[in-house]
Amino acid sequence: MISAQLLKKIHERLQQITGNFQDSFGGLDVIFIGDLRQLPPVRATPIYLPTKSLVGGPILWRGLKFYELNQVMRQANVQFASILTKIGNGDVLEDDERAIIESRFFTKAEVDARCPGVIRIFNTNQSVNEYNHQILISAEEKVVSTARDTYIGCSSDNQTALMRQKVHKMSLIDTGGLPYETIFVMGILYLLTTNIDVADGLANGAVGKWVHLDRNDAGEVTVVWLDFPDNSNIGIK
């Protein structure tokens, strides 16, 4: 998941530390371990491609020696591991291999009937937002918390309005994962998408259930209380 930009920063920082600006990574031996079949970094250049800001500079990836580990360690099912490798390589699957994969396919109706509360994984952020929004607005009892933005440096109401329009068009990635409107439903699971306090367990990926919220005198939501039943280490700091 290291991007070409981050690789360049590592290279430059090691040069600063060692004082060696002639050799890559300051002349130090650097070992990178990873899977080239991983998805490319979000909004960044893959490690094996040159960055736009590095015109005429060294392509650090080309100076690395590659050693492939070919023993599968994280998948005990040999046949399934072989299928995953084929998919990663873009190879055509045999009929029996395709049947194994398709045996795990379920329709939306089947999933809703068998396990309605299961966590679903989508291939786009838009699909995630649409599904979550549909679940939340369908609840009979819900609380909608609207962001109250403060704009600093605007010289006129017209400029403030333009800034507000710009902010409302931003994606969740641009706003640090904070939507303009957040819908709270009792008992619904909420996933943290940013690191708040890693030492206290409040990290990206932690899942908590909404149990309570505090309001101010104006009725605005001020504090949201989540219960993390699967991790007793969260919130003990």
Secondary structure, DSSP 4 states (H G I P E B T S, - for coil): --BHHHHHHHHHHHHHHH---SSGGGG--------TTSPPPTTS-BTTS--GGGTTS--GGGGS------S--S---HHHHHHHHHHHHTPPPPHHHHHHHHTT---HHHHHHH-TT-----SSHHHHHHHHHHHHHT-SS-EEEE------S--SHHHHHHHHHHHHT--TTTTTT--SEEEE-TT-EEE--S-SBGGGTB-TT-EEEEEEEEE-TTS-EEEEEEE-TT-TTTT--
